[in-house]
Amino acid sequence: MPPFPTDAVEHALRAPSVHNTQPWRWRIGEDRVELHSDPDRHLPVTDPDRRDLVLSCGAALHHLTVAMAASGVAAAVERLPDPEDRTHLATVSVGRGPATGAELFPAIGRRRTERRRMSHRPVPEELLTELADRARRAGAVLLPVTGADARARLAESFLRAGRLQRAAPGYPAELRMWTHRLAAARDGVPAAAIARMRAQTEGAPALRRFPGGRLPQGRQRTGHGGPDDAAAYLVVATDGDGVLDRLRAGEATSAVLLAATLAGLATTPLSQATEVPAVRRTLAGRVLRVPEQPQLVLRLGWPATLADPLPATPRRPLRAVLLP
C-alpha cells in the first residue's frame, strides 16, 4: 500500500470549527491517519451535546480527503471505527478508486468566515442547486430558508437562542475565553476577524454577539435599489441525529463552504440556533417544516462591493494536534 500523504493533514487544519477551537487530534501512521475529537476543546455551555465539536471534526475530515485528492490519492474513510472510543471519529487510508474532490482544493486556503454584511446581489438559484447536490453527495441535505415568513421565524430563532445563551451561567465567560486569545495561542476568534456591531438588517438572522470586534463593515455602492444584504440562508440537515449523522453533516458543510468559496461567495456558518435544544426543535418544526434534523445554518452571499479582504484566522501547528 502506498504511504499516506501526511501533508494533507496540514491542509485539514484549515477547516472551520466552532469559535475556532480546532477540537481535533490526529494520529499519523505509515498508511493511515486517525481523526479523534479533543475533549479538552469541547465548549460545555455553548455545545452541551457536542454537536458543534463533531461537526467541526467532520469538516476537517472532508478537508483532508480534498487535500488527498489534490495529491492524486483517493481516500478510504472508515467512520466511527472503534465503538469503545467515542473520540475516534474516523480512520482514513489510501483508497483504490479514483480521487474525487480535487477541484475544491484551492478554496481551502481562500475560505474565510464572513461576519460583515453581504452584497445586495442575490445568489443564483442554479448555484444553490449545485451546492445542495454537493451536500447530498457528502451525506446530508441542504434546505433553503425562503419566503418572508420563514426568514422572519429564522431571525426570531436566532434572537431567542442568543437570549437563552447569554442568560446561561458560564456562557459569557466561555465566549470571552475564545474571543480574547493571545496571539501566540493560535486558536480562537481574533478581534481582527470580528465585525464591529451594526444595526441588524430587517428580517435577517442576527449573528452571534462577539465582544470587541475591530473589523469595519463592508460598504455597498449606492444606487442599487435592492436590499442591503441579500444573503441566502440554508440549513444543513440529516435524517438522524447520532454522532455519525453529525460527522456527515460536518463533511457536507465543508463541501458546501469550499464550493461556495470557489464560486466567489462569502460564507458564514451559524450554529447558535442549533445549540439550544428548544430553538433547534422550532427550527425544524416552524421554520423548515421538515422531518430532518437541523445541524447547522449557513449564510451565503456575495461579498460587499467595497469590503476589505478578510485576514486568515490562526491555526495551531501540526505538532500541537498530533497523538503519539
C-alpha positions in Angstrom: 0.0 0.0 0.0 1.4 3.5 -0.9 2.4 5.8 2.0 -0.1 8.2 3.4 0.3 11.8 2.1 0.9 13.4 5.6 1.0 16.9 4.1 -2.8 16.5 3.6 -3.3 16.7 7.3 -1.7 20.2 7.3 -4.4 21.3 5.0 -7.1 19.7 7.1 -6.2 22.0 9.9 -7.6 24.9 7.9 -11.2 23.6 8.4 -13.7 25.8 10.2 -14.6 25.0 13.8 -16.9 26.5 16.4 -15.1 29.6 17.8 -12.0 28.3 16.0 -11.5 25.8 18.9 -9.9 23.3 16.4 -11.2 20.4 18.5 -9.3 17.7 16.7 -6.3 15.4 17.2 -4.6 13.2 14.6 -2.6 10.1 14.8 -0.5 9.6 11.6 0.7 6.1 10.6 2.6 4.9 7.6 -0.5 4.1 5.6 -3.4 5.7 7.5 -4.4 8.6 9.6 -6.8 8.6 12.6 -9.1 11.6 13.4 -10.0 12.0 17.1 -12.0 14.7 18.8 -10.3 16.6 21.5 -12.5 16.6 24.7 -10.3 19.4 26.2 -11.6 21.7 23.5 -15.3 21.0 24.0 -17.4 24.0 24.9 -19.7 22.6 27.6 -22.0 25.6 27.9 -22.2 26.6 24.2 -22.2 23.0 22.9 -23.8 20.7 25.6 -24.5 17.8 23.3 -21.1 18.0 21.4 -22.9 18.7 18.1 -20.5 21.6 17.2 -17.5 19.5 18.2 -18.4 16.6 15.9 -19.4 18.9 13.0 -16.1 20.7 13.3 -14.2 17.4 13.1 -16.4 16.3 10.1 -15.3 19.5 8.3 -11.7 18.7 9.0 -12.2 15.1 7.7 -13.6 16.4 4.4 -10.8 18.9 4.1 -8.4 16.0 4.5 -10.0 14.0 1.7 -9.9 17.0 -0.6 -6.2 17.6 0.1 -5.6 13.9 -0.6 -7.4 14.1 -3.9 -5.3 17.1 -4.9 -2.3 14.9 -4.4 -3.9 12.3 -6.7 -4.7 10.0 -3.9 -8.2 8.5 -3.2 -9.4 8.4 0.4 -10.9 5.3 2.0 -12.8 6.5 5.1 -14.0 4.3 8.0 -16.2 6.4 10.2 -16.6 5.6 13.9 -14.3 2.6 13.7 -14.0 1.9 17.5 -17.2 1.6 19.5 -15.1 1.6 22.7 -13.6 5.0 21.9 -16.1 7.8 21.2 -13.3 10.3 20.4 -12.1 8.1 17.5 -14.3 9.5 14.7 -12.6 8.2 11.6 -9.6 6.3 10.1 -8.5 7.4 6.7 -6.3 5.3 4.4 -5.3 5.3 0.8 -8.2 4.0 -1.4 -8.1 2.1 -4.6 -10.7 4.1 -6.6 -10.4 7.4 -8.4 -9.7 10.5 -6.3 -12.6 13.0 -6.2 -12.9 16.5 -4.9 -9.5 17.9 -6.0 -11.3 20.8 -7.7 -12.2 22.2 -4.2 -8.6 22.3 -3.0 -7.8 25.9 -4.0 -10.7 27.0 -1.8 -9.1 25.6 1.4 -6.6 28.5 1.7 -9.1 31.1 0.5 -12.2 30.3 2.6 -13.0 32.8 5.4 -15.9 33.2 7.8 -17.6 36.5 6.8 -19.3 38.2 9.7 -19.9 41.5 7.9 -22.9 42.5 5.8 -23.0 41.0 2.4 -23.9 42.4 -1.0 -27.4 43.3 -2.3 -26.9 40.8 -5.2 -28.9 37.6 -4.7 -27.2 34.2 -5.1 -28.4 32.5 -8.3 -30.8 29.5 -7.8 -28.6 27.3 -10.1 -25.6 27.9 -7.8 -27.7 27.0 -4.7 -28.9 23.8 -6.5 -25.2 22.9 -7.2 -24.4 23.4 -3.5 -27.3 21.2 -2.4 -26.0 18.5 -4.7 -22.6 18.8 -3.0 -24.2 18.4 0.4 -26.3 15.4 -0.7 -23.2 13.6 -2.1 -21.5 14.2 1.3 -24.3 12.6 3.2 -26.7 15.4 4.2 -29.3 17.7 2.7 -29.2 21.5 2.3 -32.5 23.1 2.9 -33.1 26.7 1.8 -35.0 29.1 4.1 -37.2 31.0 1.6 -40.1 33.4 1.9 -40.6 36.3 4.3 -42.4 34.3 7.0 -39.8 31.6 7.2 -36.9 34.1 7.2 -38.7 36.1 10.0 -39.1 32.9 12.1 -35.4 32.0 11.5 -34.4 35.5 12.6 -36.5 35.1 15.8 -34.9 31.7 16.4 -31.5 33.3 16.5 -32.6 36.1 18.7 -34.2 33.6 21.1 -31.1 31.4 21.1 -28.9 34.4 21.8 -31.1 35.5 24.8 -31.2 32.0 26.3 -27.4 31.5 25.9 -26.5 34.9 27.3 -28.6 34.1 30.4 -26.9 30.7 30.9 -24.3 30.5 33.7 -20.8 30.4 32.3 -21.7 31.4 28.7 -20.3 34.9 28.7 -17.1 33.7 30.3 -16.8 30.8 27.7 -17.4 33.3 24.9 -14.8 35.7 26.2 -12.3 32.9 26.6 -12.4 32.1 22.9 -12.6 35.7 21.6 -9.8 37.2 23.7 -7.0 34.8 23.0 -3.3 35.8 23.0 -1.8 35.9 19.5 0.5 33.1 20.5 -2.4 30.8 21.2 -3.1 30.2 17.5 -6.8 29.5 18.1 -10.0 31.3 19.0 -11.6 34.2 17.1 -9.3 37.2 17.0 -10.9 40.7 17.1 -9.5 41.4 13.6 -11.9 38.8 12.2 -15.0 40.1 14.1 -17.0 42.8 12.6 -18.0 45.9 14.6 -21.6 45.7 15.8 -24.1 47.2 13.4 -27.9 47.6 13.1 -29.4 44.3 12.0 -30.8 44.0 8.5 -34.6 43.7 8.9 -35.8 40.1 8.7 -32.3 38.7 8.7 -30.9 36.4 11.5 -28.7 38.1 14.0 -25.1 37.0 14.1 -23.7 35.8 17.4 -22.6 38.8 19.5 -18.8 38.6 19.8 -17.3 41.3 22.0 -14.6 43.6 20.9 -14.8 43.3 17.1 -12.5 45.6 15.2 -13.3 44.7 11.6 -15.1 47.5 9.7 -18.3 46.6 7.9 -18.2 46.4 4.2 -19.9 49.1 2.2 -22.2 48.9 -0.9 -22.0 51.1 -3.9 -25.0 53.4 -3.9 -28.0 53.3 -6.2 -28.5 49.6 -6.4 -32.2 49.8 -5.3 -32.3 46.5 -3.6 -31.9 45.2 0.0 -28.7 46.0 1.9 -27.9 42.3 2.4 -29.3 39.6 0.0 -27.6 36.7 1.7 -29.2 33.2 1.3 -29.8 31.1 4.4 -29.6 27.4 4.2 -29.8 24.6 6.8 -27.5 21.5 6.7 -29.8 18.7 7.9 -29.7 14.9 8.3 -32.2 12.1 8.6 -30.9 11.1 12.1 -29.1 12.9 14.9 -26.4 10.5 16.1 -22.7 11.0 16.0 -22.4 9.6 12.5 -25.1 12.0 11.3 -23.3 14.9 12.8 -20.0 13.8 11.3 -21.5 13.6 7.9 -23.1 17.0 8.3 -19.7 18.4 9.1 -18.4 16.8 5.9 -21.3 18.2 3.9 -20.7 21.7 5.5 -17.1 21.6 4.3 -18.2 20.6 0.8 -20.7 23.4 0.6 -18.3 26.1 2.0 -15.5 25.1 -0.3 -17.6 25.0 -3.4 -19.2 28.3 -2.4 -15.8 29.9 -1.9 -14.7 28.6 -5.3 -17.7 30.3 -6.9 -16.8 33.6 -5.2 -19.3 33.6 -2.4 -18.7 34.7 1.1 -19.8 32.2 3.8 -20.8 32.2 7.5 -21.5 29.0 9.5 -24.2 29.9 12.1 -24.5 27.4 14.9 -26.4 29.4 17.6 -29.9 28.3 16.7 -28.9 24.6 16.7 -27.0 24.8 20.0 -30.2 25.4 22.1 -32.4 22.3 22.0 -35.7 24.1 22.2 -34.8 26.5 19.5 -33.5 23.7 17.3 -36.9 22.0 17.5 -38.5 25.2 16.5 -36.1 25.4 13.5 -37.2 22.0 12.3 -41.0 22.4 13.1 -41.8 26.0 12.4 -39.1 27.3 10.1 -38.3 24.4 7.8 -41.4 22.3 8.5 -39.4 19.1 7.7 -38.8 15.8 9.5 -35.0 16.1 9.0 -32.7 17.1 11.9 -31.2 20.6 11.6 -27.4 20.5 12.2 -26.1 24.0 11.1 -27.3 27.1 9.4 -25.2 28.6 6.6 -25.3 32.2 5.4 -24.0 32.6 1.8 -23.8 35.7 -0.3 -21.6 37.9 -2.5 -19.1 40.0 -0.6 -20.0 43.6 -0.1 -18.6 45.6 -3.0 -16.1 47.7 -1.0 -15.2 45.2 1.7 -11.6 44.7 2.5 -10.2 41.2 2.3 -10.6 39.2 5.4 -7.5 38.0 7.3 -6.9 34.3 7.8 -7.7 33.2 11.4 -4.8 31.5 13.2 -4.3 27.7 13.3 -2.2 25.6 15.6 0.8 23.8 14.0 0.5 20.1 13.2 2.8 19.2 16.1 0.3 20.6 18.5 -2.5 18.3 17.4 -0.7 15.0 17.0 -1.4 12.0 19.2 1.5 9.6 19.9 
